[in-house]
Amino acid sequence: MATTAHTQAPSEHKGAFPPFDSSTFASQLVWLVITFVLLYALMAKVALPRVGGIIAQRQNRIDEDLAQANAFKAQSDTALAAYEKALADARARAQTIAGEMRDKQAAETAATRKKLEEQLNAKLAEAEKIIGASKQAAMANVRNIAADAAKAIVERLIGTTPADSAVIAAVKDALKS
């Protein structure tokens, strides 16, 4: 018996490694084919249908989730369109109300302005009457004052008092021109 390392057990077999032994190739190939066929049948009948079912379930769930997401998107689009329509309607109502208020205020302002203008015109006409009367009174006084002043000036200049009728006629002539 040959000595071997302490980790190796003594062995009686001194041939080639069995998979490389040409005398066992035929039986190894038969067992390989049998094992391959059994493994293939097991995979085809058990494992692959389960994996295919899981993949189909996942695909169905993805399709359902996409359909649900599309439904939610359609709902949100509808809600958005309704919101935008309501907003546009509200803006139109606000503009209509603003226009009505502007027209109402313009009419009120015009009525108030017209009323104030009438009051001012009445006061102006009354003031013109008063001014006209004052002017005539002043003009009458101006003639008398002018006549008195002319009489006093002539008296100082020549020393004699002129007749009232002559002074009034001279003042009339002077005021005309």
Contacts in CASP RR format, 6 or more apart in sequence:
PFRMAT RR
TARGET T0000
AUTHOR 0000-0000-0000
METHOD contacts of the structure
MODEL  1
MATTAHTQAPSEHKGAFPPFDSSTFASQLVWLVITFVLLYALMAKVALPR
VGGIIAQRQNRIDEDLAQANAFKAQSDTALAAYEKALADARARAQTIAGE
MRDKQAAETAATRKKLEEQLNAKLAEAEKIIGASKQAAMANVRNIAADAA
KAIVERLIGTTPADSAVIAAVKDALKS
1 10 0 8 1.000
2 10 0 8 1.000
4 10 0 8 1.000
4 11 0 8 1.000
15 21 0 8 1.000
18 24 0 8 1.000
19 28 0 8 1.000
143 168 0 8 1.000
143 171 0 8 1.000
143 172 0 8 1.000
143 175 0 8 1.000
146 171 0 8 1.000
146 174 0 8 1.000
146 175 0 8 1.000
147 164 0 8 1.000
147 167 0 8 1.000
147 168 0 8 1.000
147 171 0 8 1.000
150 167 0 8 1.000
150 170 0 8 1.000
150 171 0 8 1.000
151 161 0 8 1.000
151 162 0 8 1.000
151 164 0 8 1.000
151 167 0 8 1.000
154 160 0 8 1.000
154 161 0 8 1.000
154 162 0 8 1.000
154 167 0 8 1.000
155 161 0 8 1.000
155 162 0 8 1.000
END
